[in-house]
């Protein structure tokens, strides 16, 4: 693969052309970082879910630890 990339560079191919070649040959799994919507799902959604989970935990703890009304 390194030899192929060296050949592509010597031929004057752009980075995007090299990426497109390898994506066509091996599929998206060749990329270390996904592109487009996959990037969003991998980098943003987990933090949103963690944030929502933290809010739910705080809400439940406040409710459970609230003193009971005197009867």
Backbone as CSV, one residue per row, in Angstrom:
resi,resn,N_x,N_y,N_z,CA_x,CA_y,CA_z,C_x,C_y,C_z
1,UNK,0.834,-1.186,0.000,0.000,0.000,0.000,0.882,1.254,0.000
2,UNK,1.963,1.226,0.759,2.858,2.393,0.776,3.474,2.621,-0.596
3,UNK,3.825,1.536,-1.260,4.397,1.649,-2.604,3.368,2.229,-3.572
4,UNK,2.115,1.767,-3.449,1.052,2.311,-4.304,0.876,3.804,-4.066
5,UNK,0.886,4.203,-2.809,0.715,5.625,-2.489,1.883,6.432,-3.033
6,UNK,3.100,5.900,-2.912,4.263,6.596,-3.467,4.126,6.751,-4.979
7,UNK,3.600,5.732,-5.631,3.372,5.804,-7.078,2.319,6.858,-7.401
8,UNK,1.243,6.873,-6.632,0.181,7.873,-6.853,0.729,9.293,-6.689
9,UNK,1.556,9.488,-5.678,2.124,10.813,-5.427,3.036,11.218,-6.585
10,UNK,3.843,10.278,-7.049,4.739,10.599,-8.164,3.962,10.880,-9.449
11,UNK,2.766,10.304,-9.577,1.911,10.567,-10.738,1.170,11.888,-10.600
12,UNK,1.232,12.494,-9.408,0.584,13.789,-9.197,-0.870,13.708,-8.780
13,UNK,-1.297,12.547,-8.301,-2.691,12.406,-7.854,-2.901,13.160,-6.546
14,UNK,-4.105,13.685,-6.374,-4.439,14.421,-5.160,-4.759,13.447,-4.030
15,UNK,-4.802,13.976,-2.815,-5.169,13.149,-1.654,-6.544,12.540,-1.837
16,UNK,-7.476,13.335,-2.339,-8.844,12.848,-2.514,-8.908,11.732,-3.551
17,UNK,-8.113,11.822,-4.602,-8.084,10.760,-5.609,-7.552,9.457,-5.020
18,UNK,-6.528,9.566,-4.181,-5.976,8.376,-3.534,-7.011,7.775,-2.580
19,UNK,-7.658,8.623,-1.794,-8.704,8.131,-0.882,-9.831,7.463,-1.651
20,UNK,-10.269,8.083,-2.724,-11.350,7.501,-3.524,-10.950,6.143,-4.090
21,UNK,-9.703,6.009,-4.522,-9.209,4.728,-5.037,-9.313,3.637,-3.969
22,UNK,-8.817,3.926,-2.780,-8.833,2.919,-1.718,-10.241,2.649,-1.185
23,UNK,-11.086,3.669,-1.155,-12.478,3.435,-0.734,-13.190,2.545,-1.744
24,UNK,-12.906,2.728,-3.023,-13.519,1.889,-4.049,-12.989,0.457,-3.963
25,UNK,-11.694,0.320,-3.693,-11.068,-1.000,-3.652,-11.448,-1.791,-2.403
26,UNK,-11.442,-1.128,-1.214,-11.643,-1.831,0.052,-12.940,-1.470,0.778
27,UNK,-13.620,-0.434,0.346,-14.820,0.008,1.039,-14.475,1.022,2.126
28,UNK,-15.491,1.487,2.834,-15.299,2.523,3.853,-14.494,2.042,5.050
29,UNK,-14.377,0.739,5.220,-13.627,0.223,6.376,-12.146,0.589,6.323
30,UNK,-11.653,1.011,5.162,-10.251,1.380,5.017,-9.935,2.685,5.746
31,UNK,-10.949,3.504,5.974,-10.740,4.806,6.604,-10.607,4.665,8.111
32,UNK,-9.660,5.388,8.697,-9.518,5.410,10.151,-10.668,6.192,10.755
33,UNK,-10.995,7.319,10.146,-12.103,8.165,10.587,-13.202,8.108,9.540
34,UNK,-14.431,7.799,9.937,-15.519,7.776,8.964,-15.852,9.178,8.469
35,UNK,-16.470,9.234,7.299,-16.842,10.515,6.701,-18.339,10.753,6.855
36,UNK,-18.736,12.014,6.780,-20.145,12.392,6.714,-20.949,12.008,7.936
37,UNK,-22.095,11.383,7.692,-23.028,11.039,8.768,-22.426,10.033,9.745
38,UNK,-21.564,9.163,9.257,-20.932,8.194,10.165,-20.068,8.897,11.197
39,UNK,-19.405,9.989,10.784,-18.604,10.757,11.732,-19.501,11.296,12.839
40,UNK,-20.652,11.820,12.459,-21.603,12.379,13.419,-21.994,11.323,14.440
41,UNK,-22.373,10.136,13.974,-22.790,9.064,14.876,-21.659,8.623,15.789
42,UNK,-20.447,8.649,15.320,-19.322,8.155,16.103,-18.811,9.169,17.115
43,UNK,-18.894,10.459,16.814,-18.277,11.468,17.666,-19.251,12.325,18.463
44,UNK,-20.468,12.503,18.003,-21.383,13.418,18.672,-22.446,12.670,19.469
45,UNK,-23.057,11.675,18.865,-24.177,10.980,19.505,-23.799,10.366,20.854
46,UNK,-22.642,9.712,21.009,-22.325,9.156,22.335,-22.289,10.211,23.442
47,UNK,-21.781,11.409,23.139,-21.736,12.461,24.155,-23.128,12.996,24.470
48,UNK,-23.984,13.066,23.482,-25.365,13.495,23.714,-26.078,12.477,24.606
49,UNK,-25.888,11.206,24.312,-26.519,10.150,25.124,-25.979,10.181,26.553
50,UNK,-24.677,10.366,26.712,-24.104,10.471,28.062,-24.669,11.669,28.814
51,UNK,-24.826,12.797,28.131,-25.390,13.992,28.760,-26.819,13.763,29.215
52,UNK,-27.625,13.165,28.360,-29.015,12.871,28.730,-29.054,11.896,29.902
53,UNK,-28.187,10.889,29.875,-28.119,9.931,30.976,-27.743,10.597,32.282
54,UNK,-26.798,11.543,32.237,-26.389,12.256,33.448,-27.542,13.081,34.009
55,UNK,-28.304,13.732,33.140,-29.455,14.526,33.589,-30.491,13.623,34.241
56,UNK,-30.739,12.466,33.657,-31.714,11.528,34.230,-31.236,11.037,35.595
57,UNK,-29.965,10.722,35.726,-29.424,10.241,37.009,-29.559,11.323,38.073
58,UNK,-29.220,12.567,37.752,-29.334,13.662,38.721,-30.790,13.841,39.133
59,UNK,-31.699,13.820,38.181,-33.123,13.964,38.478,-33.601,12.853,39.416
60,UNK,-33.196,11.606,39.123,-33.638,10.486,39.959,-33.036,10.563,41.357
61,UNK,-31.759,10.937,41.467,-31.146,11.052,42.793,-31.816,12.146,43.618
62,UNK,-32.122,13.281,43.004,-32.805,14.348,43.744,-34.163,13.869,44.244
63,UNK,-34.853,13.113,43.400,-36.180,12.626,43.796,-36.078,11.591,44.913
64,UNK,-35.111,10.687,44.828,-34.963,9.648,45.843,-34.464,10.204,47.168
65,UNK,-33.644,11.241,47.135,-33.069,11.768,48.351,-33.886,12.887,48.981
66,UNK,-35.006,13.244,48.369,-35.887,14.269,48.909,-36.486,13.771,50.227
67,UNK,-36.508,14.626,51.242,-37.091,14.182,52.520,-38.593,13.898,52.347
68,UNK,-39.053,12.897,53.052,-40.471,12.547,53.006,-41.288,13.582,53.780
69,UNK,-42.473,13.917,53.288,-43.314,14.878,54.009,-43.785,14.287,55.338
70,UNK,-43.856,15.127,56.385,-44.306,14.683,57.704,-45.817,14.468,57.666
71,UNK,-46.252,13.335,58.198,-47.690,13.035,58.220,-48.247,13.167,59.594
